[in-house]
């Protein structure tokens, strides 16, 4: 006999939401690590003491966490899923009859209270503190890298850079344009480079017109990660323009902020060649005493078969280079009272050999066949560059190369699993908020994976 399912109407139901969320559900694991303590006190100055009660800010934050942990990019769909999904309701502390905020109200909160209070960074840092408490951070070695995320901007609505100016941005007047004007002197955006992009998006002027990896050009922001290589915990995240100068500057900002916030300075830093300029290596070695496992940007190597600068031996005690034939290349042949004499504005110093030595040298055709005497320049922060070159010959450097790939794995996870393939918010603040939430979600998922619930009794507790 075929059975028939009947849904009989009942006046009262005995329903416990707690019992309908699986013990091993991802959100149940994450809930143990999401720290909401003190949030209302931090937000209290941004609310009026009179009027109708607002939506609970903790509810908005929990909904945002669900959206980024589960890869739900649409705010409208997020509100619908929280309304329908029992696990989402449990995580948001909503009962069966509690109302979910409308998507338009939810969107206004993202651009209002949280942005003014910098709450999202506080939530991210609280997650990092929990990673420290759970012993997921060693503090020995960090890795840094950047990845491009397409902005919510279209080429068809852009203008040529020659037709764009701050006055035009003021006329446009949207929120992203106002944020663009506020970041003109910011080293991560307007002041990162004097070179202007070919096109500027009127809807999001701070987004960089770029062409990466031989792909079609597009508008993008760069998300910069500083991670601890023990368990790939994201120690800090920064949003910048999608250019190398801004990304290198962001690495310094994140290292200093991590030390100031958590009291951690790494012993070594792993990065790719983009971070190997002389100024950055000098900052790491001379000012922060951090060992750089970074390839050096070096254009001194010759390709015409003649001796390069690396063939000359540096003699620091006598401030001179020694050529392979044993002749000295000096900056001066007599003493001067001005120590900056001979130093150009870039910090380079030029060392020259005597013409008589080069004329009588049997290896002149290998050294300087087209000039009378050989000269060698020494870059600013060359000592730090030498430290980086020496580090590259060690076994620790090879180990750091493997650990640095953990940053790239996080970026792959960010785009493939969390579905952050295009920004939904515009402007520098919008990019910053999205990157902070995404990094928070990745750290929470890391905690849930590496520190799971041991038994069901812990869930009940």
N, C-alpha and C positions, 0 to 999 in steps of 0.2 A: 504494500500500500504506500503510495507516494505521500510524503508529509508536506504540510503547508505551513509556512512561516506566518505567524500572526503577531502583530504588534498591538497588544492590548493597552488601552489607555489606562493610566494610573494617576491617581491624585497626588500621591507622594512617592518619591524615589529615595532610596538609601544609596547615595553615591559618594565615594571617597576618591577625590582626584589623586591623592597621594598613592593609592593602590594601583592606579591605572598608568603610572609612569614607570617603565621598566627600570630595574635597579642598575642596569648597565647602560642606560641612555646617556648620550654625550652631554646633554644639558644638565643631567643630574651630577655628572662628574665635574662639569665646569662650575656649577653653582657653589661648590665647596670652596672655590678659589676666587670668586668674584667678590671683591671687598667694597661694600657700599657704606661702611661706617664713616660717619662724619660728613657725608655728602650734603645733607640738608643744612648743616651749619655753614658749610662753605657757600651754599647757594642763597642763604637767607638774605644777605645784603642786596640781592638782585630781585627780590620780591617785595611787594608792598605789604604793609601790615594791616591793611584794610581791603575790603572788597570780597568777591567770591573766591572760594578756594580753587586753586589751579589743579591741573592734572599732576599726579605724583611724579616728580622728576625721576625717581628711581624706576618707575614703570617705563619711562622713555628710554633710559639708559639700558635697561634690560632688553627692551625691544631692539635697540640698536645692536646690542651684542648678539642677539639671535640672528639678525640680518647678516652680519658679517661672518659669524661662525658658520652659518648654514649656506652662505653664498646667495642670499636673497637680495638682489640689487634694487628691485622696485619697492618703493615705499608703500604704494597701494597694495601690492601683493603681500608685503610683510604684514600689514594690518589685517588683511584677509586671512592669512595663515595663522596669525596669533588668535584670531577669532575662532578658527576651526580646530586647531591642533591642541590636543589636551596637554601634551608635554610643554608646548609653548606657553599655555595658560598657567601651568604649574610654575614654570621658571619665572614668569612675570608676576606671580603672586595674585593671579586673577581667579575668582570663582567662576562657576558655570554661568551665573547671571550677571557678572560684572561686564561692563561695556568697554570695548577696545576703542582707543582714540581714533578719530577720523584721520585719514592720511594727510589732509591739508593742515590739521592742527599739529600732527606729528612733524610735518615739514617745518612749520613755523618755529617749533621748539629747537630744531637743529640749528636754525639761523639766529636764534635769539639768546636765551639764557645761557646755554652751554658754551657758546662761542665767547660771550663776554666774560664768563667766569673761568675759562680755561679748564673746565671740568674734565674734558676728555683726556687731557694730558695727565691730570691727577689720577684718573682711573688707570691709565696705562702704567704710570709709575707705581701705583699700588700693586699692579700685577707683577711688575718686575721685583718689587719687594717680596712678594710671595714666592717667586722663583728663587730668590736668595735664601729665604727661610727654608725652602724645600731642598736646598743644597744642589741646585741645578746650575749654579754659576761658580766658576773657579776664580775668575779675575786674572788668570795668568796670561791668556792670549785672546785678543779680539781680532775680528775681521770686519772690513768695511767694503761696501759696494753700493752702487746705485742702479736702478732700473727705471725705464721710461714707461709711463702710463698715459695713454691718449687722453686728452682733455675733451670736455664737452664743448667743442668748437668746430666750426665747419669752414673749409677753405672758401666756399662760395660767398660767405658773409664776412670775409676778411678784407683788409685794405693793404696796399703796399706800404712799406715802412716809411718811405719818403712822404707819404700823405698822413702819417700818424704823429701826434705830439700830445703832450699833457693837456693842451687846450682842447684838442679833439676829444680826449678822454673825459674831460669835464662836461663837454656838450653831450656825450653819450649818456653819462650819468647813472648807469646801472650799478648794482652792488659790486660786480667784479671790476668795473672800471674805477670805482672809488678805492677798492683795495689795491688796485694796480698803482694808483697815485701815491698811496701810503707806503709802498714798497720800492719806490724809485731809488731811495738811498740805502736799501737793504742789500747786504753783500750776497744774500742768497737769491736775489731777484734782479732788480734794476741796476744795482751797482756791481754785479758779478763780472760784467764785461762791457767795454764801450762799444763793442760790435753789436749792431742791431740786426734782428732776424729779417728775412726777406719779406715776410708778411706778418701782419698783426691781426688777431681776431677781435672784432669789436665786442663780441659777447664775452670774451675772456682775454683781455690784453696781456696778462702776465704769462699766459701759456706760450711756450717756445715752439716756433716753427722749425722742425728738425727732420732730418732724414737719417735714420739709424739702420745699420746693417743692410745697406743697399735696398731698403724697402721704399715704398712710396712715402713722400714727405707728409707730415701731419703735425698737428699741435699737441704738445705733451708737457707734462710735469715729470720731475724725477723724484722718486721716493728713495731715500738714503737710509740704509740699515747699518747699525753698529751692533754686532752680535758677539756673544761669548762663545768660543769654539767648543766648550765642553759639551753642552747639550743644545746648542743653536738657539739659545734664548736671546731675544732681541732686547738689547740694553737701551737703545735709543733709536728714534726715527725722526727724520727731518724732510720737509718738502722744499724743493728748490726748482729753479729753472733747469731745463734739460741741457746744460752745458757743463763742460769739465771744470771750469773755474769755480762754479757754484757748488759742484759736488765735492771738490777738494776742500773748500771752505766749510762745507757742512760736516765733514769728517772731524775737523778740529772742534767745531761747536759741540758735536755730540760727545767727543772725548772729554772736553772740559765740563760739560753738563753732567756726564755720568760720574765724574770724580766729585763734583760739587754736591750732587744729589745723593749718591750712594757711597762715596768715599772709596771708589775703586779706580785705580789707574793700571792699565795692563802693562805687563813686562814687554810684550811684543805686539806688533800690529801687522796683519797680513792684508795686502791689497794688490790690485793689478797695476799695470803701467801708468794708468791715468793719474795715479797718486804719487808718481815717482819724480816729480819736478824738484829742483834744488831747494826752493823755498819751503815746501812741505817737509822734505827730509830734514832740512835744518831745524824746523820747528819741532819735529819729533825727537831728533837726537840731541840737539843742543838745549832746547827749552824744557822738554818733557821727559827726557831720558828714556825713551821708548825705542826698543830695537825694531828697525823697519825691515820686515820681510817683504820688500817691494822692489820690483824691477826699476832700475834707474833710467830715466829719460836721458839718453846720451847721444848727441849727434856729432861727437868728435871723431868717430871712427872713419877712416878714409877707405875708399873703395878703388883707388887708382894704383894700388900696390906700394905706395910710400908709407913710411912709418906714421902711425897714429899717436895720439897723445898717450894712450895706454902703454906704448913702447918706451916711454920716458919714465925714469924713476924720480919720484918726488923726495926731496931732501928737506924736511921741515925745519931742521936745526939751522940750516944756512939759507933758508928761503930761496930754493933754487931747484931746477930740474936737471937731471943728469941723462944725457942722451946715451944710446946703446954703445957709442964709441968712447964714452967717458968724458965728454965735454960738458961744461956747465952752461946752463941757460939761466940768466939772472934777469930780475926786473930792473935793477939799477947796478951800475958799476961804481957808484960812489954813494956815500951816505947823505940823506936829506933829512932835514928837521921835520918836514911835514909827512906824517905817516900815511896820509891819504893820497900822496902824490902818485900818479900813474893808475889810479883806480877810477874807472868810468862809472856812470850812473847805475849800471846794472850790477856792479860789484865785481866785474871781471878784472883780472890782473894779467898782464902780458909779460912773458919771459922770453928773452932773446939770446941767441948765441952770438959769439963774435964772428965777424965776417972772415977773419983770418983762420979761425978754427974750421969753418965750413969749407973754405977754399982748399985747405990742405987735407980735408977728410976723404978717405977712400970710399965712404958710403954716401957721398953727397947725392948720388943719383937715386938712392933709396929714401933720402930724407927731404931734400929741398932742391930738386933739379931745376925748378923754374925761377927761383929767387936766390939772392946772394947769401942769405943767412936764414936759419930756421927760427921760428918763433912758436911758442906754445902759450895758449891762454888757460888760466885757471879760474873756474867759475866760482861764484859766491857759494858758500856752504859746501865747498868741495870736500871738506873733511867728512861731513855727514854723508855725502855721496859715496865716499870711499868706504864708510862703515856699511852702507847698504850693499855695495859690491862685495865686500868681504862676507856679509851674511849670506849672500847667494851661493857661496861655495860650501856651506855647512849642511849637515844632515837635517838640522832643525828647519832649514828653509824648505826642504822637500816635504817635510811633515806639514808645514804651514800651508803649502800649496794645496794639499789634499783637504785640509780643514777649511781653507777659504771657499771651497766649493759649496760649503754648507749655506753660504749667503745666497748663491745662485739657486740652490734647492728651495730656499724660502721664497724667492721670487717666483719660481715655477709653481710652488704651492699656492702663492698669492693669486696667481692668474688662472690656474687650472682648477683648483679646489674651491677657493673663496670667490672665484669668478670676477675678480677685480681687473677686468680687461679694458675698462673705460670709466672715467670719473663721471659721477652724476652731479656733483656739486662744482660750482665755478669759483674762480678767484683763488688767490694764495691761501686764504683761510679755509675755503672749501677743500682744497687739496690736502692741507694739513690735517683737517678733521678726518677725512677719509683714510689717510695713511695711519693716523693714530689708532683709529678704530680697527683697521685691518691688522696692525701689529699687535694690538691688545688681543684680538681674536686668535691670532697665531700663538701667542704666549699661553693663552688659556687652553687651547687645544694641546699644546705641549705639556702643560701641567696635567691635564686629564689623561694623556697617554702614558706619561712617565711616573705619575703618582696616582694610580687608580685606587678605588675603594677596595680594601682588603677583603671585607666580608659585608654581608647585608646588615649586620648589627650596627656598623658605622653609618649606614644610610639612615637607619631608624633614629640614631642619635642626632 
